[in-house]
Amino acid sequence: MTSLEQEFLEKIEKHKGIIFKISKMYVDEKDDRDDLFQEITYQVWKAYSGFKGESEFATWLYRIALNTAIIFLKSEKKRSFIENDNVSNYKIVQDEYDQEKEDRLKEMYRAIHQLTPIDKAFIFYYLEDFSGKQIAEQMGISEGNVRVKMNRAKNKLKEILNKP
């Protein structure tokens, strides 16, 4: 294994939570999430030799991961809707289990899955506490445009969550 490969694997291991979160936001079925996780990792590897370190690795990873997720949905037509209780597929330690929290989380993911891919990206950035400036840099738009699009995405999410 080359030092480049080793360095890449260490960075992916450190930041795999980012890839998992994006995969979870964009697809519901476990097999599809696994496919998307693998596709993101592959795309990051393909681009890794071009990573110049001008930004944080995590920032660079977010951009590739979100773009890959959007393209994955469009090109593979992998859109799926939550129709079953996938949250119950995860093993949760009994003393950490909070049914109410799990139900809210499940409902949030159901709502997020109903958003457009771009709105999902804005919600992801919001949930990850990115600043307007950081989002603007990532998305290649102005901070003013970020505020408008972020408010629209949050309002759409609220509408979905408030539907009976």
C-alpha positions as CSV (number, residue, x, y, z in Angstrom):
1,M,0.0,0.0,0.0
2,T,1.4,3.4,-1.0
3,S,1.6,6.3,1.5
4,L,-1.1,8.1,-0.6
5,E,-3.5,5.2,-0.2
6,Q,-2.7,4.9,3.5
7,E,-3.3,8.7,4.0
8,F,-6.6,8.4,2.1
9,L,-7.8,5.5,4.2
10,E,-7.0,7.3,7.4
11,K,-8.9,10.4,6.3
12,I,-11.9,8.4,5.2
13,E,-11.9,6.5,8.5
14,K,-11.8,9.8,10.4
15,H,-14.6,11.4,8.3
16,K,-16.8,8.4,7.4
17,G,-19.6,10.0,9.5
18,I,-20.0,12.7,6.9
19,I,-20.5,10.1,4.2
20,F,-22.9,8.1,6.3
21,K,-25.0,11.2,7.1
22,I,-25.2,12.2,3.5
23,S,-26.1,8.7,2.4
24,K,-28.8,8.5,5.0
25,M,-30.3,11.8,3.9
26,Y,-30.4,10.9,0.2
27,V,-31.5,7.3,0.2
28,D,-33.6,5.2,2.5
29,E,-33.0,1.5,1.8
30,K,-29.9,0.1,3.5
31,D,-28.6,-1.5,0.2
32,D,-29.0,1.8,-1.6
33,R,-27.2,3.7,1.3
34,D,-24.4,1.2,1.1
35,D,-24.2,1.7,-2.6
36,L,-24.1,5.5,-2.2
37,F,-21.6,5.3,0.6
38,Q,-19.3,3.2,-1.7
39,E,-19.9,5.5,-4.7
40,I,-19.0,8.6,-2.6
41,T,-15.9,6.9,-1.3
42,Y,-14.9,5.9,-4.9
43,Q,-15.5,9.5,-6.2
44,V,-13.4,10.9,-3.3
45,W,-10.6,8.5,-4.1
46,K,-10.7,9.4,-7.8
47,A,-10.4,13.1,-6.9
48,Y,-8.0,12.7,-4.0
49,S,-4.8,13.2,-6.0
50,G,-6.2,16.7,-6.9
51,F,-6.8,17.6,-3.3
52,K,-4.4,20.5,-2.7
53,G,-5.2,21.2,1.0
54,E,-6.4,24.7,0.2
55,S,-9.4,23.9,2.3
56,E,-10.1,21.5,5.1
57,F,-10.4,17.9,4.0
58,A,-13.9,17.7,5.5
59,T,-15.0,20.8,3.5
60,W,-13.7,19.2,0.3
61,L,-15.3,15.9,1.2
62,Y,-18.7,17.6,1.8
63,R,-18.7,19.1,-1.6
64,I,-17.8,15.8,-3.4
65,A,-20.2,13.8,-1.3
66,L,-23.2,16.1,-1.9
67,N,-22.5,16.3,-5.6
68,T,-22.1,12.5,-5.8
69,A,-25.4,12.0,-3.9
70,I,-27.3,14.3,-6.3
71,I,-25.8,12.7,-9.4
72,F,-26.4,9.2,-7.9
73,L,-30.1,10.0,-7.5
74,K,-30.5,11.4,-11.0
75,S,-28.4,8.9,-13.0
76,E,-29.3,5.8,-11.2
77,K,-32.9,6.7,-10.5
78,K,-32.4,5.5,-6.9
79,R,-35.1,7.6,-5.3
80,S,-36.8,5.6,-2.6
81,F,-39.5,6.6,-0.1
82,I,-39.7,5.4,3.4
83,E,-42.4,2.9,3.7
84,N,-41.1,0.7,6.4
85,D,-39.4,1.2,9.8
86,N,-35.7,1.1,8.9
87,V,-34.7,2.7,12.2
88,S,-35.6,-0.5,13.9
89,N,-33.0,-2.3,11.9
90,Y,-30.3,-0.6,14.0
91,K,-29.1,-2.2,17.2
92,I,-29.5,0.3,20.0
93,V,-28.1,-0.3,23.4
94,Q,-31.1,-0.6,25.8
95,D,-30.0,1.9,28.3
96,E,-29.3,4.5,25.6
97,Y,-32.7,3.8,23.9
98,D,-35.1,6.7,23.8
99,Q,-38.3,5.8,21.9
100,E,-39.5,9.4,21.6
101,K,-36.1,10.6,20.3
102,E,-36.1,7.7,17.8
103,D,-39.6,8.5,16.6
104,R,-38.7,12.2,16.1
105,L,-35.5,11.2,14.2
106,K,-37.5,8.8,12.0
107,E,-40.0,11.5,11.2
108,M,-37.3,14.0,10.4
109,Y,-35.7,11.6,7.9
110,R,-39.1,10.9,6.4
111,A,-39.6,14.6,5.9
112,I,-36.1,15.1,4.5
113,H,-36.6,12.3,2.0
114,Q,-39.5,14.3,0.5
115,L,-37.3,17.3,-0.3
116,T,-35.5,18.0,-3.6
117,P,-31.8,17.0,-3.7
118,I,-30.8,20.7,-3.5
119,D,-33.1,21.4,-0.5
120,K,-31.6,18.3,1.2
121,A,-28.1,19.8,0.7
122,F,-29.2,23.0,2.4
123,I,-30.8,21.1,5.3
124,F,-27.7,19.0,5.7
125,Y,-25.5,22.2,5.8
126,Y,-27.9,23.7,8.3
127,L,-27.9,20.6,10.5
128,E,-24.1,20.5,10.4
129,D,-24.0,24.2,11.6
130,F,-22.2,25.5,8.5
131,S,-22.1,29.3,8.3
132,G,-23.7,31.2,5.4
133,K,-20.3,32.0,4.1
134,Q,-19.2,28.3,4.2
135,I,-22.4,27.2,2.4
136,A,-21.9,29.9,-0.3
137,E,-18.4,28.7,-0.9
138,Q,-19.5,25.1,-1.1
139,M,-22.5,25.8,-3.4
140,G,-20.9,28.5,-5.5
141,I,-23.6,31.1,-4.8
142,S,-23.8,34.3,-2.9
143,E,-24.5,34.5,0.8
144,G,-27.8,36.3,0.1
145,N,-28.9,33.5,-2.2
146,V,-27.9,31.0,0.5
147,R,-30.2,32.8,3.0
148,V,-33.1,32.7,0.6
149,K,-32.6,29.1,-0.4
150,M,-32.0,28.0,3.2
151,N,-35.2,29.7,4.4
152,R,-37.2,28.0,1.6
153,A,-35.7,24.6,2.4
154,K,-36.5,25.0,6.1
155,N,-40.0,26.2,5.3
156,K,-40.6,23.2,3.1
157,L,-39.3,20.9,5.8
158,K,-41.6,22.5,8.4
159,E,-44.6,22.2,6.0
160,I,-43.9,18.5,5.6
161,L,-43.5,17.9,9.3
162,N,-46.7,19.8,10.1
163,K,-48.8,17.8,7.7
164,P,-51.3,15.6,9.5
